[in-house]
Amino acid sequence: MGLVQVATNTVTSAVANVTLTGISDDSVYMVTGVGVGVETNIREVNMRITKSGSPQSDSEYDYAYKGLISNAGFTNVSSTNQTFIRWDSDLGTGTSEFSNFIIYLYNFNSSSEYSFGTVEEVSVNHSPNSIGKAGGFVHTVASASDGVNFQGESSSNLLSGTFTLYRVV
């Protein structure tokens, strides 16, 4: 397995969102986020799928994952018919509060199937506790998707991080 970089964006000062596009074939794609932080304390990083470069804010996102938390055992998180995909990491303004993730994207170029993906994330939250998560999501709209969009919860800006989209070859 190899990776071909399609798009990247490094955030060094506050931005409302980051969009990575360039999905143009039926390959599996991978997105990474390294050192992702938010501007407002106790906020999440949310993700939406893009179609023709525009983030989709419809209520068609379903997600579920298992979280392993350093001070509390585990948690199960799931939701249906949401307007975004939520990480549920409770990041904040501290210098050690960050998220790192790998997301695999499937069926994104298909106009007749749902776009879906798997997520692996490790973060340090505001408490500070280490959290590991594994799970997945689906956008229940059968149309081609060309990328992903990340934003902070409740209008919190993204403050840091490198976001990269790869095609898996």
DSSP file with accessible surface (Angstrom, degrees, kcal/mol):
  #  RESIDUE AA STRUCTURE BP1 BP2  ACC     N-H-->O    O-->H-N    N-H-->O    O-->H-N    TCO  KAPPA ALPHA  PHI   PSI    X-CA   Y-CA   Z-CA
    1    1 A M              0   0  173      0, 0.0     2,-0.3     0, 0.0   167,-0.0   0.000 360.0 360.0 360.0 136.3    0.0    0.0    0.0
    2    2 A G        -     0   0   28    167,-2.7   167,-2.7     2,-0.0     2,-0.4  -0.837 360.0-132.6-130.3 170.8    1.2    3.5   -0.9
    3    3 A L  E     -A  168   0A  76     -2,-0.3     2,-0.5   165,-0.2   165,-0.2  -0.983   7.2-162.8-128.6 138.9   -0.1    7.0   -0.5
    4    4 A V  E     -A  167   0A  62    163,-2.3   163,-2.8    -2,-0.4     2,-0.2  -0.986  28.0-125.4-118.5 120.3   -0.3    9.9   -3.0
    5    5 A Q  E     +A  166   0A 112     -2,-0.5   161,-0.3   161,-0.2     3,-0.1  -0.462  32.2 172.3 -68.6 131.5   -0.9   13.3   -1.5
    6    6 A V  E     -     0   0A  51    159,-3.2     2,-0.3     1,-0.4   160,-0.2   0.772  63.6  -9.2-105.0 -43.7   -3.9   15.0   -3.0
    7    7 A A  E     -A  165   0A  24    158,-1.6   158,-3.1    13,-0.1    -1,-0.4  -0.990  57.6-174.6-156.3 150.0   -4.3   18.1   -0.8
    8    8 A T  E     -A  164   0A  66     -2,-0.3     2,-0.3   156,-0.2   156,-0.2  -0.991   4.0-174.1-147.7 153.5   -2.9   19.6    2.5
    9    9 A N  E     -A  163   0A  66    154,-2.4   154,-2.8    -2,-0.3     2,-0.5  -0.932   8.8-159.1-150.1 122.6   -3.6   22.5    4.7
   10   10 A T  E     -A  162   0A  80     -2,-0.3     2,-0.5   152,-0.2   152,-0.3  -0.923  11.1-150.9-106.2 123.5   -1.6   23.6    7.7
   11   11 A V  E     +A  161   0A   7    150,-3.5   150,-1.0    -2,-0.5     3,-0.1  -0.833  28.5 158.6 -95.2 122.5   -3.4   25.9   10.2
   12   12 A T        +     0   0  123     -2,-0.5     2,-0.3     1,-0.3    -1,-0.1   0.442  69.1  26.5-120.4  -9.6   -1.1   28.3   12.1
   13   13 A S  S    S-     0   0   76    145,-0.1    -1,-0.3   147,-0.0   145,-0.1  -0.956 106.7 -59.7-147.0 165.8   -3.7   30.9   13.2
   14   14 A A        +     0   0   38     -2,-0.3     2,-0.3    -3,-0.1   145,-0.2  -0.152  56.0 169.0 -56.4 128.1   -7.4   30.9   13.8
   15   15 A V  B     -B  158   0A  51    143,-2.3   143,-2.9     1,-0.1     3,-0.1  -0.977  38.5-130.8-135.0 151.8   -9.6   29.8   10.8
   16   16 A A  S    S-     0   0   62     -2,-0.3   136,-0.7   141,-0.2     2,-0.3   0.869  82.5 -19.3 -70.0 -38.0  -13.3   29.0   10.7
   17   17 A N  E     -I  151   0B  79    134,-0.2     2,-0.4   141,-0.1   134,-0.2  -0.982  52.2-131.2-162.1 168.4  -12.8   25.7    8.7
   18   18 A V  E     -I  150   0B   2    132,-2.3   132,-3.0    -2,-0.3     2,-0.4  -1.000  19.2-165.3-130.9 129.1  -10.5   23.7    6.5
   19   19 A T  E     -I  149   0B  50     -2,-0.4     2,-0.5   130,-0.2   130,-0.2  -0.966   3.8-171.2-117.9 131.8  -11.7   22.0    3.3
   20   20 A L  E     +I  148   0B   3    128,-2.8   128,-2.2    -2,-0.4     2,-0.3  -0.989  16.6 166.9-119.6 118.7   -9.8   19.3    1.5
   21   21 A T  E     +I  147   0B  57     -2,-0.5   126,-0.2   126,-0.2   144,-0.1  -0.802  29.8 102.5-124.1 171.3  -11.0   18.3   -2.0
   22   22 A G        +     0   0   33    124,-1.6     2,-0.6     1,-0.3   125,-0.2   0.404  33.6 143.7 132.9   4.8   -9.7   16.3   -4.9
   23   23 A I        +     0   0    8    123,-2.2    -1,-0.3     1,-0.2     3,-0.1  -0.649  14.5 150.5 -73.3 118.2  -11.4   12.9   -4.7
   24   24 A S        +     0   0   89     -2,-0.6     2,-0.3    -3,-0.1    -1,-0.2   0.309  49.7  39.1-138.0   6.2  -11.9   12.1   -8.3
   25   25 A D  S    S-     0   0   50      2,-0.1    84,-0.3    85,-0.0    85,-0.1  -0.866  89.2 -90.1-147.0-176.4  -11.9    8.3   -8.7
   26   26 A D  S    S+     0   0  132     -2,-0.3    81,-0.3    83,-0.1     3,-0.1   0.300  79.9 122.1 -86.5  13.0  -13.1    5.1   -7.0
   27   27 A S  S    S-     0   0   36      1,-0.1     2,-0.3    79,-0.1    81,-0.3  -0.212  72.4-102.4 -66.3 161.9   -9.9    4.7   -4.9
   28   28 A V        -     0   0   50    140,-0.4   140,-2.8    78,-0.1     2,-0.3  -0.671  42.4-156.2 -77.3 139.6   -9.9    4.5   -1.1
   29   29 A Y  E     -DC 105 167A   2     76,-2.0    76,-3.4    -2,-0.3     2,-0.4  -0.855   5.8-152.9-118.4 157.0   -8.8    7.8    0.3
   30   30 A M  E     -DC 104 166A  13    136,-2.7   136,-3.3    -2,-0.3     2,-0.4  -0.992   3.2-162.9-131.6 138.6   -7.2    8.7    3.7
   31   31 A V  E     -DC 103 165A   0     72,-2.9    72,-2.8    -2,-0.4     2,-0.4  -0.975   8.0-167.0-119.0 135.4   -7.3   11.9    5.7
   32   32 A T  E     -DC 102 164A  20    132,-2.5   132,-2.3    -2,-0.4     2,-0.4  -0.929   7.5-166.7-119.8 148.8   -4.9   12.7    8.5
   33   33 A G  E     -DC 101 163A   1     68,-2.1    68,-2.3    -2,-0.4     2,-0.4  -0.998   8.9-173.2-129.9 127.6   -5.1   15.4   11.1
   34   34 A V  E     - C   0 162A  86    128,-1.9   128,-2.0    -2,-0.4    66,-0.2  -0.988  68.3  -6.0-126.4 125.1   -2.0   16.1   13.2
   35   35 A G  E    S+     0   0A  26     -2,-0.4     2,-0.4   126,-0.2    65,-0.2   0.830  80.3 178.6  65.9  36.9   -1.9   18.5   16.2
   36   36 A V  E     +D   99   0A   0     63,-2.5    63,-1.4   126,-0.1     2,-0.3  -0.552   3.4 171.2 -78.7 125.9   -5.5   19.7   15.6
   37   37 A G  E     - C   0 160A   4    123,-1.6   122,-2.8    -2,-0.4   123,-1.2  -0.910  22.5-137.7-132.4 160.1   -6.6   22.3   18.2
   38   38 A V  E     - C   0 158A   1     54,-0.6   120,-0.2    -2,-0.3     4,-0.1  -0.813  15.0-131.3-117.9 161.5   -9.6   24.6   18.7
   39   39 A E  S    S+     0   0   78    118,-2.6     2,-0.4    -2,-0.3   119,-0.1   0.759  86.9  61.0 -83.7 -28.0   -9.8   28.2   19.8
   40   40 A T  S    S-     0   0   53    117,-0.3     3,-0.4   113,-0.1   113,-0.1  -0.839  91.4-104.1-108.3 140.2  -12.6   27.9   22.5
   41   41 A N  S    S+     0   0   71     -2,-0.4    51,-0.3     1,-0.2    50,-0.1  -0.289  96.5  12.0 -65.9 143.3  -12.3   25.7   25.6
   42   42 A I  S    S+     0   0   66     49,-0.8     2,-0.3    48,-0.2    50,-0.2   0.950  92.9 138.0  57.7  58.2  -14.2   22.4   25.7
   43   43 A R  B     -M   91   0C  74     48,-2.4    48,-2.2    -3,-0.4    -1,-0.2  -0.906  43.8-130.0-128.2 159.9  -15.1   22.2   22.0
   44   44 A E        -     0   0    0     -2,-0.3   109,-2.4    46,-0.2     2,-0.5  -0.566  16.3-120.8-100.4 166.4  -15.2   19.4   19.5
   45   45 A V  E     -J  152   0B   1    107,-0.2    42,-1.4    -2,-0.2     2,-0.3  -0.946  34.5-163.7-103.8 126.5  -13.8   19.1   15.9
   46   46 A N  E     -JK 151  86B   8    105,-3.3   105,-2.3    -2,-0.5     2,-0.4  -0.825   3.3-154.7-110.8 154.4  -16.7   18.4   13.5
   47   47 A M  E     -JK 150  85B   0     38,-2.4    38,-3.0    -2,-0.3     2,-0.3  -0.969   9.2-175.8-130.8 144.4  -16.5   17.1   10.0
   48   48 A R  E     -J  149   0B  55    101,-2.5   101,-2.8    -2,-0.4     2,-0.3  -0.952  27.1-117.7-130.2 156.3  -18.7   17.3    6.9
   49   49 A I  E     -J  148   0B   0     -2,-0.3     7,-2.7     7,-0.3     2,-0.4  -0.681  28.0-136.1 -90.2 145.0  -18.5   15.8    3.5
   50   50 A T  E     -JL 147  55B   0     97,-2.6    96,-2.3    -2,-0.3    97,-1.0  -0.816  15.1-169.6-105.7 145.2  -18.2   18.0    0.5
   51   51 A K  E >  S- L   0  54B  22      3,-2.1     3,-1.9    -2,-0.4    94,-0.1  -0.999  84.8  -7.2-128.6 123.9  -20.0   17.7   -2.8
   52   52 A S  T 3  S-     0   0  117     -2,-0.4    -1,-0.1     1,-0.3    93,-0.1   0.859 132.9 -57.8  53.4  36.7  -18.7   20.0   -5.6
   53   53 A G  T 3  S+     0   0   31      1,-0.2    -1,-0.3   -33,-0.1    95,-0.0   0.387 113.9 114.9  81.8  -4.1  -16.4   21.6   -3.0
   54   54 A S  E <   -L   51   0B  69     -3,-1.9    -3,-2.1    93,-0.0    -1,-0.2  -0.872  69.2-118.9-105.6 129.5  -19.3   22.6   -0.7
   55   55 A P  E     -L   50   0B  52      0, 0.0     2,-0.6     0, 0.0    -5,-0.2  -0.390  28.0-128.2 -62.7 135.2  -19.8   21.1    2.8
   56   56 A Q        +     0   0   48     -7,-2.7    -7,-0.3     1,-0.1     4,-0.1  -0.782  26.6 180.0 -89.7 120.4  -23.1   19.3    3.1
   57   57 A S        +     0   0   77     -2,-0.6    -1,-0.1    -9,-0.1    27,-0.0   0.142  38.0 126.0-107.7  19.5  -25.1   20.5    6.2
   58   58 A D  S    S-     0   0   51      1,-0.1     2,-0.9     2,-0.1     3,-0.3  -0.184  75.3-106.1 -69.2 168.8  -28.1   18.2    5.7
   59   59 A S  S    S+     0   0   62      1,-0.2    24,-0.2    24,-0.1    -1,-0.1  -0.346  88.9 106.5 -93.2  54.8  -29.3   16.0    8.5
   60   60 A E        +     0   0   68     -2,-0.9    80,-2.7    22,-0.3     2,-0.5   0.119  42.8 112.1-122.1  19.4  -27.9   12.8    6.8
   61   61 A Y  E     -FE  82 139A   0     21,-2.0    21,-2.7    -3,-0.3     2,-0.4  -0.849  37.2-179.8-101.1 128.9  -24.9   11.9    8.9
   62   62 A D  E     + E   0 138A  37     76,-2.4    76,-2.4    -2,-0.5     2,-0.3  -0.969   9.8 168.7-120.3 140.3  -24.8    8.8   11.1
   63   63 A Y  E     +FE  79 137A  22     16,-2.4    16,-2.4    -2,-0.4     2,-0.3  -0.990  12.5 177.4-149.8 156.7  -21.8    7.9   13.3
   64   64 A A  E     +FE  78 136A  48     72,-2.3    72,-2.7    -2,-0.3     2,-0.3  -0.968  10.3 159.3-156.2 144.2  -20.7    5.6   16.1
   65   65 A Y  E     -FE  77 135A  25     12,-2.6    12,-2.6    -2,-0.3     2,-0.5  -0.987  34.9-119.9-159.9 164.0  -17.5    4.8   17.9
   66   66 A K  E     -FE  76 134A  88     68,-2.6    68,-1.9    -2,-0.3     2,-0.4  -0.921  28.1-156.6-106.2 130.0  -16.0    3.4   21.1
   67   67 A G  E     -FE  75 133A   0      8,-3.1     8,-2.4    -2,-0.5     2,-0.6  -0.927   6.5-158.6-111.2 134.1  -13.9    5.7   23.2
   68   68 A L  E     -FE  74 132A 109     64,-3.4    64,-2.5    -2,-0.4     2,-0.4  -0.965  15.7-165.7-110.1 117.4  -11.2    4.6   25.6
   69   69 A I  E >>  -FE  73 131A  39      4,-2.3     4,-1.2    -2,-0.6     3,-1.1  -0.887  22.5-136.0-113.3 133.5  -10.6    7.3   28.3
   70   70 A S  T 34 S+     0   0   80     60,-2.8    -1,-0.1    -2,-0.4    61,-0.1   0.774 103.7  31.3 -60.9 -27.8   -7.5    7.3   30.5
   71   71 A N  T 34 S+     0   0  104     59,-0.2    -1,-0.3     1,-0.1    58,-0.0   0.432 126.8  35.4-109.2   0.4   -9.5    8.1   33.7
   72   72 A A  T <4 S-     0   0   65     -3,-1.1     2,-0.8     1,-0.3    -2,-0.2   0.288  90.9-121.7-143.4  15.8  -12.9    6.5   33.0
   73   73 A G  E  <  -F   69   0A  47     -4,-1.2    -4,-2.3    -5,-0.0     2,-0.3  -0.662  65.8 -28.4  82.3-111.9  -12.7    3.3   31.2
   74   74 A F  E     -F   68   0A 123     -2,-0.8     2,-0.3    -6,-0.2    -6,-0.2  -0.901  45.8-156.5-142.5 167.1  -14.7    3.5   28.0
   75   75 A T  E     -F   67   0A  44     -8,-2.4    -8,-3.1    -2,-0.3     2,-0.5  -0.985  11.6-143.2-141.7 149.5  -17.7    5.2   26.3
   76   76 A N  E     -F   66   0A 104     -2,-0.3     2,-0.4   -10,-0.2   -10,-0.2  -0.978  21.5-175.8-112.2 127.4  -20.0    4.4   23.5
   77   77 A V  E     +F   65   0A  26    -12,-2.6   -12,-2.6    -2,-0.5     2,-0.3  -0.987  12.2 152.7-125.8 131.4  -21.1    7.3   21.3
   78   78 A S  E     +F   64   0A  93     -2,-0.4     2,-0.3   -14,-0.2   -14,-0.2  -0.987   9.0 170.2-153.0 152.8  -23.6    7.1   18.4
   79   79 A S  E     -F   63   0A  33    -16,-2.4   -16,-2.4    -2,-0.3     2,-0.3  -0.976  13.8-152.2-159.7 152.0  -26.0    9.4   16.7
   80   80 A T  E    S+     0   0A  87     -2,-0.3   -18,-0.2   -18,-0.2   -19,-0.1  -0.894  71.2  19.2-126.3 157.2  -28.2    9.4   13.6
   81   81 A N  E    S+     0   0A  96     -2,-0.3   -19,-0.2     1,-0.2     2,-0.2   0.853  81.9 153.7  55.1  44.6  -29.5   12.1   11.3
   82   82 A Q  E     -F   61   0A  62    -21,-2.7   -21,-2.0    -3,-0.2   -22,-0.3  -0.528  53.7-126.9 -95.9 167.4  -27.0   14.8   12.4
   83   83 A T  S    S+     0   0   46    -24,-0.2     2,-0.3    -2,-0.2   -24,-0.1   0.338  90.1  11.8 -95.5   6.6  -25.7   17.8   10.4
   84   84 A F  S    S-     0   0   41    -23,-0.2     2,-0.5   -36,-0.1   -36,-0.2  -0.969  79.9-100.5-165.2 171.0  -22.1   16.8   11.0
   85   85 A I  E     -K   47   0B   2    -38,-3.0   -38,-2.4    -2,-0.3     2,-0.4  -0.925  41.4-152.4-104.0 125.8  -19.8   14.0   12.2
   86   86 A R  E     -K   46   0B  74     -2,-0.5   -40,-0.2   -40,-0.2    -2,-0.0  -0.809  20.0-163.9-106.7 140.1  -18.6   14.7   15.7
   87   87 A W        -     0   0    5    -42,-1.4    -1,-0.1    -2,-0.4   -41,-0.1   0.737  23.9-149.6 -88.8 -30.9  -15.4   13.5   17.4
   88   88 A D        +     0   0   42    -43,-0.2   -44,-0.1     1,-0.1   -42,-0.0   0.928  49.3 134.5  63.7  49.1  -16.5   14.2   21.0
   89   89 A S        -     0   0    1    -44,-0.1    37,-0.2   -46,-0.1   -45,-0.1   0.578  56.3-138.5-105.6 -13.0  -13.0   15.0   22.3
   90   90 A D        -     0   0   49     35,-0.1    36,-1.8   -48,-0.1   -48,-0.2   0.942  33.5-178.3  51.3  56.6  -13.6   18.2   24.4
   91   91 A L  B     +M   43   0C   0    -48,-2.2   -48,-2.4    34,-0.2   -49,-0.8  -0.246   2.7 175.1 -74.3 171.3  -10.5   20.0   23.2
   92   92 A G        -     0   0    3    -51,-0.3   -54,-0.6   -50,-0.2   -51,-0.2  -0.765  43.1 -66.9-157.1-155.9   -9.6   23.4   24.6
   93   93 A T  S    S+     0   0   86     -2,-0.2   -52,-0.1   -56,-0.1    -2,-0.0   0.471  82.5 112.5 -93.3  -4.8   -7.2   26.2   24.7
   94   94 A G  S >  S-     0   0   29      1,-0.1     3,-1.4     2,-0.1    -2,-0.2  -0.348  74.6-120.9 -69.3 152.5   -4.3   24.6   26.6
   95   95 A T  T 3  S+     0   0  154      1,-0.3    -1,-0.1   -58,-0.0    -2,-0.0   0.743 112.0  48.8 -69.1 -19.6   -1.1   24.0   24.7
   96   96 A S  T 3  S+     0   0   62     29,-0.1     2,-0.7    30,-0.0    -1,-0.3   0.376  85.0 103.4-100.2   5.8   -1.2   20.3   25.2
   97   97 A E    <   +     0   0   25     -3,-1.4     2,-0.3    -5,-0.1   -59,-0.2  -0.791  50.6 129.1 -92.9 112.4   -4.9   19.8   24.1
   98   98 A F  E     - G   0 124A  69     -2,-0.7    26,-2.1    26,-0.7     2,-0.4  -0.960  45.4-132.8-155.7 168.3   -4.9   18.4   20.6
   99   99 A S  E     -DG  36 123A   0    -63,-1.4   -63,-2.5    -2,-0.3     2,-0.4  -0.987  10.7-171.2-131.5 140.5   -6.2   15.7   18.4
  100  100 A N  E     + G   0 122A  54     22,-2.7    22,-2.7    -2,-0.4     2,-0.3  -0.996  21.1 169.0-125.7 136.0   -4.5   13.4   15.9
  101  101 A F  E     -DG  33 121A   7    -68,-2.3   -68,-2.1    -2,-0.4     2,-0.4  -0.982  30.5-153.9-148.8 158.5   -6.6   11.2   13.6
  102  102 A I  E     -DG  32 120A  62     18,-2.5    18,-2.2    -2,-0.3     2,-0.4  -0.998  18.8-174.1-129.3 128.3   -6.7    8.9   10.5
  103  103 A I  E     -DG  31 119A   0    -72,-2.8   -72,-2.9    -2,-0.4     2,-0.5  -0.991  11.7-153.9-125.2 128.6   -9.8    8.6    8.5
  104  104 A Y  E     -DG  30 118A  48     14,-1.9    14,-1.6    -2,-0.4     2,-0.4  -0.897  13.7-152.2-101.3 134.6  -10.4    6.2    5.6
  105  105 A L  E     -DG  29 117A   1    -76,-3.4   -76,-2.0    -2,-0.5     2,-0.3  -0.913  13.2-174.3-112.6 131.7  -12.9    7.3    3.0
  106  106 A Y  E     + G   0 116A  68     10,-3.1    10,-2.0    -2,-0.4   -78,-0.1  -0.924  61.5   5.6-127.5 147.9  -14.9    4.8    0.9
  107  107 A N  S >  S+     0   0   56     -2,-0.3     3,-0.9   -81,-0.3     6,-0.2   0.642  77.5 138.1  61.3  18.8  -17.4    5.1   -2.0
  108  108 A F  T 3   +     0   0    5    -81,-0.3    37,-4.4     1,-0.2     7,-0.1   0.853  69.7  46.4 -66.2 -34.3  -16.8    8.9   -2.2
  109  109 A N  T 3  S+     0   0   55    -84,-0.3     2,-0.3    35,-0.2    -1,-0.2   0.593  90.4 105.2 -84.9  -6.8  -16.7    9.0   -6.0
  110  110 A S    <   -     0   0   18     -3,-0.9    33,-0.2    33,-0.2     3,-0.2  -0.542  51.4-165.3 -80.4 133.3  -19.8    6.8   -6.4
  111  111 A S  S    S+     0   0   91     -2,-0.3    -1,-0.1    32,-0.2    33,-0.1   0.493  89.9  46.7 -91.4  -2.5  -23.1    8.5   -7.5
  112  112 A S  S    S+     0   0   88     31,-0.1     2,-0.3    -5,-0.1    -1,-0.2   0.382 105.9  58.8-120.0   3.1  -25.2    5.5   -6.5
  113  113 A E  S    S-     0   0   95     -6,-0.2    30,-0.5    -3,-0.2     2,-0.2  -0.909  85.2 -97.1-130.6 160.5  -23.8    4.6   -3.1
  114  114 A Y  E     - H   0 142A 118     -2,-0.3     2,-0.4    28,-0.2    26,-0.2  -0.495  35.2-123.1 -72.7 141.8  -23.5    6.2    0.3
  115  115 A S  E     + H   0 139A   0     24,-0.8    24,-2.9    26,-0.6     2,-0.3  -0.688  43.8 165.0 -80.2 134.7  -20.1    7.8    1.2
  116  116 A F  E     -GH 106 138A  78    -10,-2.0   -10,-3.1    -2,-0.4     2,-0.3  -0.927  13.7-177.0-146.6 170.4  -18.7    6.3    4.4
  117  117 A G  E     -GH 105 137A   2     20,-2.2    20,-2.2    -2,-0.3     2,-0.3  -0.988  23.6-119.9-160.9 168.4  -15.6    6.0    6.5
  118  118 A T  E     -GH 104 136A  52    -14,-1.6   -14,-1.9    -2,-0.3     2,-0.4  -0.894  26.6-154.3-115.1 149.6  -13.7    4.7    9.4
  119  119 A V  E     -GH 103 135A  14     16,-2.7    16,-2.2    -2,-0.3     2,-0.4  -0.982  15.5-179.5-129.2 134.2  -12.1    6.9   12.1
  120  120 A E  E     +GH 102 134A 106    -18,-2.2   -18,-2.5    -2,-0.4     2,-0.4  -0.998  20.0 172.9-126.7 126.3   -9.2    6.4   14.5
  121  121 A E  E     -GH 101 133A   5     12,-2.3    12,-3.0    -2,-0.4     2,-0.4  -0.993  20.8-171.5-138.2 144.4   -8.4    9.3   16.8
  122  122 A V  E     +GH 100 132A  88    -22,-2.7   -22,-2.7    -2,-0.4     2,-0.3  -0.999  23.8 160.9-129.9 132.3   -6.1   10.0   19.8
  123  123 A S  E     -GH  99 131A   0      8,-2.7     8,-2.7    -2,-0.4     2,-0.5  -0.957  37.6-135.5-145.5 165.4   -6.5   13.2   21.7
  124  124 A V  E     -GH  98 130A  28    -26,-2.1   -26,-0.7    -2,-0.3     6,-0.2  -0.998  33.8-157.5-120.4 123.3   -5.7   14.9   25.0
  125  125 A N        -     0   0   11      4,-2.3   -34,-0.2    -2,-0.5   -35,-0.1  -0.209  34.2 -84.0 -95.6-170.0   -8.7   16.9   26.3
  126  126 A H  S    S+     0   0   61    -36,-1.8   -35,-0.1     1,-0.2   -36,-0.1   0.624 122.9  52.9 -70.4 -13.9   -9.1   19.8   28.7
  127  127 A S  S    S-     0   0   66    -37,-0.2    -1,-0.2     2,-0.1     3,-0.1   0.838 120.8-111.8 -71.3 -38.0   -9.0   17.6   31.9
  128  128 A P        +     0   0   86      0, 0.0     2,-0.4     0, 0.0    -2,-0.2   0.641  67.4 145.6 -90.3 131.8   -6.3   16.5   30.7
  129  129 A N        -     0   0   24    -59,-0.0    -4,-2.3   -58,-0.0     2,-0.3  -0.973  46.6-121.8-125.0 145.6   -7.1   12.9   29.9
  130  130 A S  E     - H   0 124A  68     -2,-0.4   -60,-2.8    -6,-0.2     2,-0.4  -0.695  32.4-170.8 -84.2 138.1   -5.9   10.8   27.0
  131  131 A I  E     -EH  69 123A  11     -8,-2.7    -8,-2.7    -2,-0.3     2,-0.4  -0.998  11.5-169.0-134.4 133.8   -8.7    9.5   24.8
  132  132 A G  E     -EH  68 122A  23    -64,-2.5   -64,-3.4    -2,-0.4     2,-0.4  -0.963  11.9-174.7-119.7 139.1   -8.5    7.0   22.0
  133  133 A K  E     -EH  67 121A  15    -12,-3.0   -12,-2.3    -2,-0.4     2,-0.3  -0.984  12.3-179.3-134.3 148.3  -11.5    6.4   19.6
  134  134 A A  E     +EH  66 120A  56    -68,-1.9   -68,-2.6    -2,-0.4     2,-0.3  -0.990  33.9  97.3-142.7 136.4  -12.3    4.0   16.8
  135  135 A G  E     -EH  65 119A  24    -16,-2.2   -16,-2.7    -2,-0.3     2,-0.3  -0.934  47.9-110.0 179.0-153.4  -15.5    4.0   14.8
  136  136 A G  E     -EH  64 118A  24    -72,-2.7   -72,-2.3    -2,-0.3     2,-0.3  -0.949  10.4-149.8-160.5 176.0  -17.1    5.0   11.6
  137  137 A F  E     -EH  63 117A  11    -20,-2.2   -20,-2.2    -2,-0.3     2,-0.3  -0.962   3.1-157.9-149.7 163.0  -19.6    7.2    9.9
  138  138 A V  E     -EH  62 116A  34    -76,-2.4   -76,-2.4    -2,-0.3     2,-0.7  -0.993  14.0-146.1-145.6 142.4  -21.9    7.3    6.8
  139  139 A H  E     -EH  61 115A   0    -24,-2.9     2,-2.3    -2,-0.3   -24,-0.8  -0.953  21.8-146.5-106.1 108.8  -23.5   10.1    4.8
  140  140 A T  E     +     0   0A  29    -80,-2.7     2,-0.4    -2,-0.7   -79,-0.1  -0.254  64.1 103.7 -83.1  55.3  -26.9    8.6    3.8
  141  141 A V  E     -     0   0A  41     -2,-2.3     2,-1.6   -26,-0.1   -26,-0.6  -0.990  67.2-138.6-132.6 122.7  -27.1   10.4    0.4
  142  142 A A  E     + H   0 114A  49     -2,-0.4     2,-0.3   -28,-0.2   -28,-0.2  -0.623  64.5 101.1 -86.1  82.5  -26.3    8.4   -2.7
  143  143 A S  S    S-     0   0   38     -2,-1.6   -32,-0.2   -30,-0.5   -28,-0.2  -0.971  78.8 -80.7-156.9 158.0  -24.3   11.0   -4.7
  144  144 A A        -     0   0   43     -2,-0.3     2,-0.3   -35,-0.2   -35,-0.2  -0.326  39.4-159.9 -66.5 139.2  -20.6   11.6   -5.4
  145  145 A S        -     0   0    3    -37,-4.4   -94,-0.3   -38,-0.2     3,-0.1  -0.905  10.3-168.5-116.3 147.7  -18.6   13.3   -2.8
  146  146 A D        -     0   0   36    -96,-2.3  -123,-2.2    -2,-0.3  -124,-1.6   0.422  59.2 -33.1-119.2   1.6  -15.3   15.1   -3.5
  147  147 A G  E     -IJ  21  50B   0    -97,-1.0   -97,-2.6  -126,-0.2     2,-0.3  -0.987  59.4 -85.8 174.8-163.3  -13.7   15.8   -0.1
  148  148 A V  E     -IJ  20  49B   0   -128,-2.2  -128,-2.8    -2,-0.3     2,-0.4  -0.931  19.5-152.2-137.3 157.7  -14.1   16.7    3.6
  149  149 A N  E     -IJ  19  48B   2   -101,-2.8  -101,-2.5    -2,-0.3     2,-0.4  -0.998   8.8-160.8-133.3 135.0  -14.5   19.9    5.6
  150  150 A F  E     +IJ  18  47B   0   -132,-3.0  -132,-2.3    -2,-0.4     2,-0.3  -0.931  16.9 161.4-117.2 141.2  -13.5   20.3    9.3
  151  151 A Q  E     -IJ  17  46B  24   -105,-2.3  -105,-3.3    -2,-0.4  -134,-0.2  -0.976  38.6-100.6-149.8 161.0  -14.7   23.0   11.7
  152  152 A G  E >   - J   0  45B   6      4,-0.8     3,-0.7  -136,-0.7  -107,-0.2  -0.494  47.9 -95.4 -80.1 153.3  -14.8   23.7   15.4
  153  153 A E  G >  S+     0   0   40   -109,-2.4     3,-1.9     1,-0.2  -113,-0.1  -0.363 100.9   6.8 -66.0 145.9  -18.0   23.1   17.4
  154  154 A S  G 3  S-     0   0   83      1,-0.3    -1,-0.2    -2,-0.1     3,-0.1   0.871 135.1 -53.8  51.0  46.1  -20.3   26.0   18.0
  155  155 A S  G <  S+     0   0  120     -3,-0.7     2,-0.4     1,-0.2    -1,-0.3   0.637  93.5 151.2  66.4  15.3  -18.4   28.5   15.8
  156  156 A S    <   -     0   0    2     -3,-1.9    -4,-0.8  -112,-0.1    -1,-0.2  -0.632  44.8-124.1 -73.0 132.4  -15.1   27.8   17.6
  157  157 A N        -     0   0   46     -2,-0.4  -118,-2.6    -6,-0.1     2,-0.4  -0.400  17.5-110.4 -72.5 154.5  -12.3   28.4   15.2
  158  158 A L  E     -BC  15  38A   0   -143,-2.9  -143,-2.3  -120,-0.2  -120,-0.3  -0.724  34.1-175.4 -78.4 134.5   -9.6   25.8   14.4
  159  159 A L  E     -     0   0A  70   -122,-2.8     2,-0.3    -2,-0.4  -121,-0.2   0.701  56.2  -0.7-108.3 -26.2   -6.4   27.1   15.9
  160  160 A S  E    S+ C   0  37A  45   -123,-1.2  -123,-1.6  -148,-0.1    -1,-0.3  -0.975  71.7  97.1-157.2 165.9   -3.8   24.6   14.8
  161  161 A G  E     -A   11   0A   8   -150,-1.0  -150,-3.5    -2,-0.3     2,-0.5  -0.350  51.9-109.1 130.0 154.4   -3.2   21.4   12.8
  162  162 A T  E     -AC  10  34A  46   -128,-2.0  -128,-1.9  -152,-0.3     2,-0.5  -0.986  30.0-167.2-116.1 121.6   -2.1   19.9    9.6
  163  163 A F  E     -AC   9  33A   0   -154,-2.8  -154,-2.4    -2,-0.5     2,-0.4  -0.933   9.6-179.8-110.6 128.5   -4.9   18.3    7.5
  164  164 A T  E     -AC   8  32A   7   -132,-2.3  -132,-2.5    -2,-0.5     2,-0.5  -0.996  17.8-154.9-137.6 135.6   -3.9   16.1    4.6
  165  165 A L  E     -AC   7  31A   0   -158,-3.1  -159,-3.2    -2,-0.4  -158,-1.6  -0.919  19.8-177.8-106.8 129.5   -5.9   14.1    2.0
  166  166 A Y  E     -AC   5  30A  50   -136,-3.3  -136,-2.7    -2,-0.5     2,-0.5  -0.940  25.1-134.2-124.8 150.6   -4.2   11.1    0.3
  167  167 A R  E     -AC   4  29A  73   -163,-2.8  -163,-2.3    -2,-0.3     2,-0.5  -0.885  27.7-131.1 -97.8 131.6   -5.3    8.6   -2.3
  168  168 A V  E      A    3   0A  26   -140,-2.8  -140,-0.4    -2,-0.5  -165,-0.2  -0.729 360.0 360.0 -85.4 125.1   -4.4    5.0   -1.3
  169  169 A V              0   0   87   -167,-2.7  -167,-2.7    -2,-0.5  -140,-0.0  -0.826 360.0 360.0-119.9 360.0   -2.6    3.2   -4.1
